[in-house]
């Protein structure tokens, strides 16, 4: 009979002890799993934050570059408009005969002088274009060809 009581208590005690150990082990594993999930979530949030900061920085840099380019384009447009207006002003009649005659003679006179300069430069260099020769040709072409092309388009 004692054996029955010991067997009864031993089985129940063993089951109780095993159940408590198993529950404690499961709780420990659940706690470790929660901690690892929290660490992973924190790492993911940190990466998201870093990406968001980097994206904001890149967008800001792109917007600054756009503003800089637009500003430079506005300045270039303003300079071009001022140059075109200055060139237009040289060919306007002011109503004073000797001033209009002088303005009419300056352009052909400068064209003749430019032609003589190029001819002299080419003769001096053996009719080869060096760096100063290209500079002279491009300046003269810019004044006489680009100006006329812009004037024909009404600019």
Buried (B, 14 or more C-beta within 10 A) or exposed (E): EEEEEEEEEEEEEEEEEEEEEEEEEEEEEEEEEEEEEEEEEEEEEEEEEEEEEEEEEEEEEEEEEEEEEEEEEEEEEEEEEEEBEEBEEEEEEEEEEEEEEEBEEEBEEEEEEBEEEBEEBBEEEEEEBEEEBEEBBEEBEEBBEEBEEBEEEEE
